[in-house]
Amino acid sequence: MKLSTKYLIIIVMSMFILPVSFIGVNFLYYFTLTKIIVHPQQTYYDPKELKSEWINVVDRLQGLPEAEIISGLRLAMQYKDSQVSWLGENGQVFMSEPDPRWKQTSWSIFDAFELVDQEKENELFTIVRFLKGQQAEGYVLLEVPKHLIGSQWESVRDKYYYLWFGAMGIIWMFFVFVSWFFFNQLRKRLVVMQKNMETEWESGIPETVVVEKEDEIGQLEHSFNRMVEQLNISRDKEQHEMELRKNLVANLSHDLRTPLTIIQGHAFRIDRTRLSEEDAKSLEIIYDKVDFLSDLIDNLSSLTLLNAGKLPVNIQSTDVRRIIRTSMSAWYPIFEQKGFIVEVELMHSIVWDVDEVWLKRILDNLFQNIIRHAASGKYVYVQCSKTVESEVLIIRDKGPGLQAVSQYKGIGIGLSIVNIMLQQLNLDYKWDTSDKGTSITIFKKSST
């Protein structure tokens, strides 16, 4: 059954629960109390039957002697907790049993009727009948407690009223339970899907959920499972493509290194011969391009390993100033050969938790980028500074900026490797570039 149908049934039940439960409970309540529950100890008198019986008793005593009338009234006193009195119009009390409360020194029949009216308003059911005997006449009063007056239904209704409220309460509680159960089941199924989506699975993709019902949420669960299957297919396809790319890069790197080595060997043999000035410049270009391609192959291999998480990393406490000095010692002759002005300020020692090999690779890529893309500025500046708030490493040049076009401009593999390595070493960085130069500031990430 669809959820919309179930919800509609609950709405209809909420509209008819009050009248249906009221009628149904009243019927069952009446039937139970009058037909099923036996009340052997319950005394009750139907008011119509009681009045008819008492009038017949009094009428049978009409015209009899006073003694017989009193005897007959006593025999008729079969009603529980009842009071029978025979009062004359002039204040005589012929009979008042079992409580002789009518024996007063002075009273009138009007006093009696006034008292009867008061008793009617209180707890006594009173029947008055005129009785005329041979020697006396007056009014016969039968007084019965009101809690004994009523039909069988009226007599037991007040005694078992809690059954009515109990039955109504059970019906309403059942309706509330059905509504709660319906919406709670919906909530549970949705929560299962939510938890499944929020759980950090090892594969990064949530697992499928069990479809128990073919309703609207069941269709949603089917859609969720189809999405998971598509994600698994996409992941497998991506892993397969990544493996193909890795193999392709590895094969290309191997295949390219062989001809580059041959070219470099022949260029070296040519360099040993006597060359004209124009040929020497051409040979220098060949050397430069071979070195560029060799570095490009190395960067491509490193980038592939970084993206796959296969490049080994060994993070430990490292003196950054020492690494900079080592790297500058290797690069200084190259900068000098290219005519660069080199400024180095290493006044403060910085200790970071990094991989020494990775940090050297970052510096090599940055210096190499300056030589290739900022050679026109002929300037490189390296600073290692420390303040109370931060520790920074700054590398600056006076080239045309990252946005400028150069003969070595490509897809930026070298800088991509720098960005990835800095992120994995938990280091942050900030680029500042313009047509007057480029500066990169490296610092530790904030702990907040």
N, C-alpha and C positions, 0 to 999 in steps of 0.2 A: 504494500500500500504506500502511496506517495505521502511525503511529509505534508504537503498542502492539504491532502484529504484528512489526515489525522488532525491537523491543526483546525480544520473546519469543523470536525466532529467535536473537538474540545470547545470551540466557540458556541456551537449549538447546545452542547451540554450546559455551558455556563448560563445560557439564556433560559433553559427550561428546568434547571436543577431545583430552583426554589418552588415553583408550583407543583412539579411532579413529586418532589420529596415531601412536600407538605401534605398532599393528598394521599400519597402512598403510605407515609408514616402514620397518618391518622387512621387509615383503614386497618393497617396491621395492628396498630395500638388498640383499636376498638375490638377487633376480632380476637386478639390475644387475651385481653382482659375479660371478655365476656364469654368466650368459647373454650379457651384452653386453660387459663389459670382458674383454679377452683378456690373458692373463698368460703370454706365451711364455718369459720369463726366470725365471718362478717355479718353483722346485723344491719339491715336497712329496710326502710318502709317507703313504698311508693306513695307519694302524697295523695294521688287520686284514689288509689285503693284504700289507703288508710282513712280518708274522709268518708268514703262510701261505707266501709265496714262500721265505722263509729256511728254514723247516722242511722244505720240499720239497728245497731245495738240500742241506741236511745229510743228509736221509734218503737221497738218491741216492748220497751218499758213504759210506754205511755198508758196512763189510767190505772196503773197498779198502785197498791199501797206503798207507803214510804219505805217500810222495811224491805219489801221485795225489790223496790227500785235500787236501794243502796246495796243490797246483796247482789243484784244483777250487775251493777256498775263495778263492784269489786271483782266479780268473776270475769268481767270484760277487760280488766287491767292486765292484759298480757303483753303490753308493749314495754320494752326496756326503758328504764329510767323515766317513765311517764308519771304524770300527776293528773288525778281526776278530782274535779270539784263540782258540787251541785249547790248553786247559790240562788237564794230567793230574791225577789225584786225589792223586798223591804230590808234587806241586809242580813237575812237569816243564812246560816251556813248549815245545810243539811248534811254535807259530806265534803271532806277535803283530805285526801289520802294520796300518798303516804305522808306528805308534809302538811300539817294543819296551819298553813300560813294565812288562810282566809279568816281565821277566828280573831276578829278585831272587835273592839268595843263600839266603834261607830264607823260605818262605811255605807256606801250606796252602790247600786248596780252600775252607776256611771263610773265610780271609782274602779270597780272590777274591770269594766271594759277599757278604761284608760290604762290600767296595769297590763291588760292583755295586749293592747297596742304597743306598749313599751317592750313587752317580751317578744312580740313578733319582730321588732326591730333588732332584738338582741339574739339570743341563742335558742329560743323556743319556738316550735311550730305549734300553733294553737287552733283547735276546732271548737266552735261554740254552737250548741244546739238547745233549743227550748224544750223542756220536759215538764209535762203536767201530770201529776199523780192524783190519787183520790183525796189526800189531805193537803198536799203541798204542790207548788209549782215554782219553776225557776229555770235558770240557765245551767246546762252541763258543759264544763270546760275540760277538754283533753289537751294536755301540754306534753309535747315530746321534744327532746333535744334535736336541734336542727341537723347536727352531724349524723343523725340516724335517718334523716329524711332524704329520699331520692331513689332513683332507679339503681339497678345493679351497676350499670355503667357509671352513673354519677357517684356512687358510693366508693368504687374502687379507683376512679380516675385520679382523685387527689392523692390517694395513697401511693400510686405507682407513676406519678408524673415524671419521675426521673427517667423512666423507660422511654418516654416520648423524646425528652431532650437528648438522651443517650443515642437513640436511633437517628435523630436529626444530625447529631454531632458526628456519628459514624459515617453517614452518607456524605456530609460535607468534607470530612477528613479524607474519605476515599477519593472524592473529586479532586481535592487539593493534591493528594498523593499521585493520582494519575497525571495531573498537569505537571507536577514537579518531576515525576519520572520521565515524562516525555521530553521535557526541555533538558533535563540532566543527561539523558542519553545523547541528545544532540551535542551538548557541551563536551561530553567525554570524547566523542568521536572527533570533534574539531580540535580538542586539546591534544589528542594523539597525533594528529597531523601537524599541529603547531610544534610540539616537542620534537617530532621527527625532523622538521625543517630546521629547528634551532640547534639541534645536537651537532656537535663538531665531530663528524665522522672522519675516520682515518683517510678515507678516499676523497673527502671533501664533497661527496654527493650523498644525500639522504637515501635511506633504504625505502623500499616499497612498503605500503601499509596493506593490511588484510581487509578486504571488502566483505563485510558481513551482510549488508542489505543493499538491495538494488533500488534505492530511493534517490532523492536529489543529492544527498551527501555521498551516497554510494557512487553516483556518477562523478562527483567531484574527486572521490578517492581514485576512481579509474583514471581520470585525467591526470591526477598527481602521479600515479604509477607510470602512466605513459610518458610524462615529463621526465621522471627519473630514468626510465629506459632510454629516452633520447639523450639525456645527459651522459649516461654510461657509454652509449654509442659514440657520442661526440668526444668523450674523454679518450676512449680507446683509439678513435681516429686521430685525435691530436697527438697521443703518445706515439702512434705509428708514424705520423708525419714528422714528429720531432726526432724519432729514431732515424728516419730517412734523411732529415736535414743534417743530423750529426754525422751519419755515414758519408753524406755528400761532402760536407765540409772537410772531414778527415781525408777522404779520397782526393778532393781538390787540393788540399794542403800538400799532400804527398806528391800528387802529380805536378803541382806548380813548382815545388822546391827543386825538383830534378832539372828542369830547363833553366831555372834561375841560377842554379849552381854552375851549369854549363856556360851560361851567358857571362856569369861573373868570372869564370876561369878564362874564357876567350878574351874578355875585356882586360884582364890582368896581363895576358900574353901580348896583347896589342900595346898595352901601356909600356911595355919594356922596349918597344921599338921607338925609333926617332919619328915623332909626329909633328905635323904643323900645328900652329896655334889654333886653327879652326877645328882640326881633328881632336886636339886635346880637350877643347870645350865639349865636343860631342861625346867623347869618352867620359867626361865628368858627369854629363847628363845621364849617360847609361848607368854609371855607378849609383847616382842618386835615385833613379827610378827602380833599380834592382833592390836597393835598400828599402825604398818605400813599399814595394810589393812584398818584400820579406816581412817587414813590420806589419803590413796589412794582413798577411796570412796568420801571423802570430796573434794579432788582435782578434781576428775572426775565430780562431780556435779557442782562444780564451773566453770570448763572449759566448760561444756555444756551451762551453763547460760551466760558465757562470749561470746561464739560464737553466741548465739542467741540474745545478747544485752539485756538480761533480768536481769543482775545483777545490782542492784541499785547503783548509784554513786552520791556522794555529794561533789563536788569540792569547796573548800574554802581555804583561806589563812591559812596555817598551819606551825607551828614551827617544822621543821624536827628533830632538835636536841632533842626536848622533846619526840617525838615519838620513837627515837632510845633509849633514856634512859629507857622509859617504857618497850620497847621490850627486851632490855638487862637485865632488872631486872627480867623478867620472864624466860629468857633463861640462865641466869648466873648459877643458881644451876645445871641445866642439864649439861652445859659445865664443871662445876667443878666436878660433879659426874663422867663424862667421862674422867677426867684427862686433860682437855684442858688448855692451857695457853691463857688467854683472855687479849687482849690489846685494849683499847678504847681511842681515842683522839677526844674529842668534844670541841675544843677550840673556834670554831666559830659557831654562830647561823645562820641557813639557813631557810628562809621562802619561801615556794613554794605553788603554788595553786594546791593542791592535795586533794584526799579523804583520810582522816585519817585511816579509816577502811581498805581501799585498801592498803595503804602504810604499815600498820602493817602486812597485809597478805603477802605482798612481802617480808618483812623482815623475817617473820616466815618460808616461803618456802626456803629462802636462808640459814637460820640457820639450818633448818632441813636437807637441802641438804648437808651441811658441816658435820653434825653429821653422816649421813648415808654413805657418799661417801668420806669424807676426814678425817675420824676418826684416820687414821694412822698418820697423821701429828700432831695431838694434839695441834692445834694452830688456833686461830681466831683473826682477827684484824679488827676493825671498826674505820673509820676516817670520820669526818665531817669537811671539810676545805672550805675556802672562799678566793678567790683572786679578784683582780680588774677585771679580764676577766671572771672568772667562779666560780661556786659553785658546789662542787662535794661531793658525798657520796661514800666511798670506803669500800668494804668488801673483805677480803683476807684470804686464808687458805694456809696450807702447805701440802695438800693432793697430791695424784698421778695425779690429773688433770681430766678434763671432759672426756678425751678419755679412761681412765682406766676402767677396768671391776671390778664391786663390786657385792656383793650378792644382793644388792637392785637395781641393774641396770635394768631399764625398758624402757618405751617409753618416759620418760622425761616430764610427765604431770606437775610436779611442776614447772619446768623451763619454760614450755610453758605458764603456768598461769602468771609467772613473766613477760615474754616478752609481752604478750597481755595487761596486766595491765599497764605496763610502757608506752606502746604506747598510750593507751587510756587516760593516765594521762598527755600526751604530754611531757614525759620524754624520754631522749635518754640514751643509755648504751653502754658499750664496754667491751667485755670479753677478758681476757688475761690468757691463761692456758698453762701449761706445766707439766712435771713430777715432778716439784718442787713446784707446787701449782697453785691455781686458784684465779684470782682477777676480780671483777666486779666493774666498775666505772659508777655511775649513775649521770646524769647532765641534766639540762634543754635543750630542743631543741632550736636551733638557730632560731631567728625570720625571717631571710632571707630565 
